[in-house]
Amino acid sequence: MKPEQLYELLAEVEKEDPIDYTGLPFDADDLRKLACLNVAEMVQGWEQMDNADRELIMAATLVRLVLENMVLNARLCILAREE
């Protein structure tokens, strides 16, 4: 899996569900490319794993990302109430 492939898929996903990069001191495109590179590196060597192991790793990674997103959104809500 190449980062470029992931980048193209990410662009398609963001058409339907864009990410708000407003106020970040980073270039949005640079962040996208970095994320794609990180994931491409993470999945290197997965060809040697059986499907069940790959699915378990993907599910665990997805759960962690969902949880992290929930925590970050909760923190944003708390900060918004404090203002």
Contact map, one row per residue, 1 for C-alpha under 8 A:
11101100000000000000000000000000000000010011000000000000000000000000000000000000000
11111100000000000000000000000000000010010000000000000000000000000000000000000000000
11111110000000000000000000000000100110110000000000000000000000000000000000000000000
01111111000000000000000000000000000100000000000000000000000000000000000000000000000
11111111100000000000000000000000000000000000000000000000000000000000000000000000000
11111111110000000000000000000000000100010000000000000000000000000000000000000000000
00111111111000000000000000000001100100000000000000000000000000000000000000000000000
00011111111100000000000000000000000000000000000000000000000000000000000000000000000
00001111111110000000000000000000000000000000000000000000000000000000000000000000000
00000111111111000000000000000001000000000000000000000000000000000000000000000000000
00000011111111100000000000000000000000000000000000000000000000000000000000000000000
00000001111111110000000000000000000000000000000000000000000000000000000000000000000
00000000111111111100000000000000000000000000000000000000000000000000000000000000000
00000000011111111110000000000000000000000000000000000000000000000000000000000000000
00000000001111111100000000000000000000000000000000000000000000000000000000000000000
00000000000111111100000000000000000000000000000000000000000000000000000000000000000
00000000000011111110000000000000000000000000000000000000000000000000000000000000000
00000000000011111111000000000000000000000000000000000000000000000000000000000000000
00000000000001001111100000000000000000000000000000000000000000000000000000000000000
00000000000000000111110000000000000000000000000000000000000000000000000000000000000
00000000000000000011111100010000000000000000000000000000000000000000000000000000000
00000000000000000001111100000000000000000000000000000000000000000000000000000000000
00000000000000000000111110000000000000000000000000000000000000000000000000000000000
00000000000000000000111111100000000000000000000000000000000000000000000000000000000
00000000000000000000001111100000000000000000000000000000000000000000000000000000000
00000000000000000000000111110110000000000000000000000000000000000000000000000000000
00000000000000000000000111111110000000000000000000000000000000000000000000000000000
00000000000000000000100001111111000000000000000000000000000000000000000000000000000
00000000000000000000000000111111100000000000000000000000000000000000000000000000000
00000000000000000000000001111111110000000000000000000000000000000000000000000000000
00000000000000000000000001111111111000000000000000000000000000000000000000000000000
00000010010000000000000000011111111100000000000000000000000000000000000000000000000
00100010000000000000000000001111111110000000000000000000000000000000000000000000000
00000000000000000000000000000111111111000000000000000000000000000000000000000000000
00000000000000000000000000000011111111100000000000000000000000000000000000000000000
00110110000000000000000000000001111111110000000000000000000000000000000000000000000
01100000000000000000000000000000111111111000000000000000000000000000000000000000000
00000000000000000000000000000000011111111100000000000000000000000000000000000000000
00100000000000000000000000000000001111111110000000000000000000000000000000000000000
11100100000000000000000000000000000111111111000000000000000000000000000000000000000
00000000000000000000000000000000000011111111000000000000000000000000000000000000000
00000000000000000000000000000000000001111111000000000000000000000000000000000000000
10000000000000000000000000000000000000111111110000000000000000000000000000000000000
10000000000000000000000000000000000000011111111000000000000000000000000000000000000
00000000000000000000000000000000000000000011111110000000000000000000000000000000000
00000000000000000000000000000000000000000011111110000100000000000000000000000000000
00000000000000000000000000000000000000000001111111000000000000000000000000000000000
00000000000000000000000000000000000000000000111111000000000000000000000000000000000
00000000000000000000000000000000000000000000111111101100000000000000000000000000000
00000000000000000000000000000000000000000000001111111100000000000000000000000000000
00000000000000000000000000000000000000000000000011111110000000000000000000000000000
00000000000000000000000000000000000000000000000001111111000000000000000000000000000
00000000000000000000000000000000000000000000000011111111100000000000000000000000000
00000000000000000000000000000000000000000000010011111111110000000000000000000000000
00000000000000000000000000000000000000000000000000111111111000000000000000000000000
00000000000000000000000000000000000000000000000000011111111100000000000000000000000
00000000000000000000000000000000000000000000000000001111111110000000000000000000000
00000000000000000000000000000000000000000000000000000111111111000000000000000000000
00000000000000000000000000000000000000000000000000000011111111100000000000000000000
00000000000000000000000000000000000000000000000000000001111111110000000000000000000
00000000000000000000000000000000000000000000000000000000111111111000000000000000000
00000000000000000000000000000000000000000000000000000000011111111100000000000000000
00000000000000000000000000000000000000000000000000000000001111111110000000000000000
00000000000000000000000000000000000000000000000000000000000111111111000000000000000
00000000000000000000000000000000000000000000000000000000000011111111100000000000000
00000000000000000000000000000000000000000000000000000000000001111111110000000000000
00000000000000000000000000000000000000000000000000000000000000111111111000000000000
00000000000000000000000000000000000000000000000000000000000000011111111100000000000
00000000000000000000000000000000000000000000000000000000000000001111111110000000000
00000000000000000000000000000000000000000000000000000000000000000111111111000000000
00000000000000000000000000000000000000000000000000000000000000000011111111100000000
00000000000000000000000000000000000000000000000000000000000000000001111111110000000
00000000000000000000000000000000000000000000000000000000000000000000111111111000000
00000000000000000000000000000000000000000000000000000000000000000000011111111100000
00000000000000000000000000000000000000000000000000000000000000000000001111111110000
00000000000000000000000000000000000000000000000000000000000000000000000111111111000
00000000000000000000000000000000000000000000000000000000000000000000000011111111100
00000000000000000000000000000000000000000000000000000000000000000000000001111111110
00000000000000000000000000000000000000000000000000000000000000000000000000111111111
00000000000000000000000000000000000000000000000000000000000000000000000000011111111
00000000000000000000000000000000000000000000000000000000000000000000000000001111111
00000000000000000000000000000000000000000000000000000000000000000000000000000111111
00000000000000000000000000000000000000000000000000000000000000000000000000000011111
